[in-house]
Amino acid sequence: MECDSKAGEAKVITAGELVVILGQYHSAIARLGSGIISLSGALKRSEDAEVKQAADEAWMKLNEFVDCMDGVADGLNALTQKKEAQNGE
């Protein structure tokens, strides 16, 4: 495996740039989440008790994931607001 000669080099980016970069990631995750919600909802309507139970467990894990992503979004927003406040002084 070839070694990347630029590995280890750091580039400083602003919070605003980070938010833009992560915006694309967020869009992809949102589409994935929407699909998972639809699938889980369909499985919850199953007449098979084991399928319903698995769907309920998946739904709980999805809620945990959404809570985690909300926390990340809050952190990014706080970081962006701090940078904007510093630039406005």
Secondary structure, DSSP 4 states (H G I P E B T S, - for coil): -PPPTTTT------HHHHHHHHHHHHHHHHHHHHHHHHHHHHHHT-S-HHHHHHHHHHHHHHHHHHHHHHHHHHHHHHHHHHHHHHHH-
